[in-house]
Each structure stands twice: as structure tokens, then as C-alpha cells.
Amino acid sequence: MRAIGNFLWFILGGVFMGLMWWLAGIIAAITIVGIPWAKACFVIGQFTFLPFGREAISREELSNQEDIGTSGLGVLGNIIWFVFGGLWLALGHLCSALCCFITIIGIPFGIQHLKLAGIALWPIGKTIVSKEVAAAARRANAEVQVAGIRRSV
């Protein structure tokens, strides 16, 4: 089912937004100071081409360790990104979502565009993994939190 969803997504507009992510990455890379954002653009652009079966998750949630992208510097990077590229890519995904919502068949694609719009606004500190890996990471984090709550009671 994922393969069919990804195929339909790609031919019905996913390719356009994926190319927009890559264009943003090329522009960021040309500026030299935008290289960290360029890497994120290329990773998320690849995710945008074939999103079904994969998910964006915080690296901190995945590894239980803070890194530069999930720290205060990551927040600063996301604020800078929001101004120079995130808002525009998010608007592109929002417009694509509205076009998809016109038809019943397009509703799952519109929902995916809305998820990607959220990622476009705040991409630093995220990584792309399969849905199964994301679910396993969330389950492991929940078990750790429940164990902590049990100890405190």
C-alpha cells in the first residue's frame, strides 16, 4: 500500500514540492553559511518525494540525547530558517494541501502536505525514519517515563 501511495503522491504533485526543497537546499548551499540548512533541505526533500511509510521525528526523541540541532542553537537555527525558507516552503505545502483536499482521493495527500508544512517551519533537529522505528522510539520513551513515575509514587 505504501508503494502505491508513494507512486500516486510522486506523480500527483509530490515531485514539485520535493524539487522546491532541493532548490531551497541549493540556494542555502550557495550562500556557504546556509550549508547546515542545505543538508536538512536535501534530506527532507528526499522525504517529500516518497513520504508514505516514513516519519519525521526529533533526534532527541529517537536517541534520548540532546545534540546541537535539538539544543538552543537548533532553536536559533530554526528561527533563522523560518524567516528565510521555512515560511515559503510551508506556504507551498499548504497550497498543495488545499488543492489535494478538493477531491476525496486527495485527502490523504493533503494531510501529508500539512505534516510537511509543519516540518518546513521547524526542520532542524529532526530526522527521517520508518514509521516502525518512530513508534518503537516513542514506546521506549513512554516506558522510561512510566518507570520514573512508578519510582516517584
N, C-alpha and C positions, 0 to 999 in steps of 0.2 A: 504494500500500500504506500509505503514511503517513497518508493521509486516512482510510482505513478504520480503522487503528489508533487515530488520534486520536478518531474518532467513537465507536468502541466504548469507549475509555478514558473519554471525557466522560460517556457515558450510564451506564456501569457503575461510577461512583464518583469519577472524576476531578474532577467538578464539586464534590463535597463537600469534598475537600481543597483545591481552589483557593479555595473560599469561606472555608475556615479560614485560609488565608494572607492573604486580603484582610481578614478580621476582625482578625487579628493586626496588619495594617498600619493599620487604622482605630484600634485601641487605641493603637498606638505613636504615631500622628499626634496623637491627642487629648492625649497627655502632653507635647507640644511637644518635649521633649528626645529623644523617640524618632523624630523625623522622618527621620533618616538610615536607621534600620531600617525605617521605614514604606515608603520608596521601594523598598528591597530586597524587602520583602514583596509589594508590588504587582507588581513585575517577575517574581518567582519564582511568584507566584500565577497570573499570566498564563501562564507556562511550564507550571505544573501543570495548567492546563485542557487544553492541547494539547502534550504533551511530545515526541511522536514526530517525529523529523527535526531536533530541536534538541538542544543540549547546553550544560551549564554549564561554563565554562572560566575559569580565573584571568585577570584583566585583564592581569597582568604577563606571563603566558604568551602572551597574544594580541598585546600591543603591545611586549614586551621593555622596558617602562619601569615602574618602581615608582611607584605613586600612593598617596594617603592610605589607600585601602582595602586595599592589599597591603603596607603598611608595618607598623611596630609598633603604630600607632594602630588599624589594621584588626584586628590580633590582639586588642587590648584590646576593641574593639567586638564582636568575635566571642565573646569570653568573657562579656561582659555579655549579649549576645544569647542565648547558650547557657542562661544561668540563667533569663532572663525569658520567652523564647519558643521558642527552638530545641529544647529538650528535649521540649516538649509537642507541637510540630508533628512532630518526628521520631517520637515515640510514635504519633501518629495515622497517619503513613505506614507505620510498622512493623505496626500492627494491620491497616491496609488491605492490606498486602503478604501478611500471613498469611491473610487472607480470600481473596485472589486465588489463592494457591498451592493452595487446596483443589481447584480444577479445572485440567485441563490447558490449557484455553483461557486461563485467567487467569495462567499463569506469566509471560508477557512483561509483563503489567501489574504483577505482584508485583515483578519485577526493577526495573521503572521506579519503583515506590514506594520500594524500597530505595535507589536512586540519589537520589531526592528526600529521603529521610530523611537521607542524608549531607549534602546541600546545606542542609537545615534546621538541622543542627548548626553549620555554619560558612559562612554565606552572604556575608558582607562580603568584597569583593574579587573577586567572581565576576560574570561577565556571561553572557548567554544568546545563543548564535549558532547558525547552522545547523551540522549535522554536517560539512559540507564545509569551512566556514571553520575550524572547530576542527581538522580533520585537516590543512589547509594550514598553520595556525599551528604545529602540532606538527612537521610536516615541515620547515618553515623553521627552527625552533629546533634540530632534530636536525642539519640541515645546518651550522648555525653551530657547534654543538658538535663535530661531526666535523672541520670545518676547523681548529678550535682544537687538537684532539688531534693532527692531522697536523702542524701547525706546531711542536708541542712535542716531537715524536718525531724 
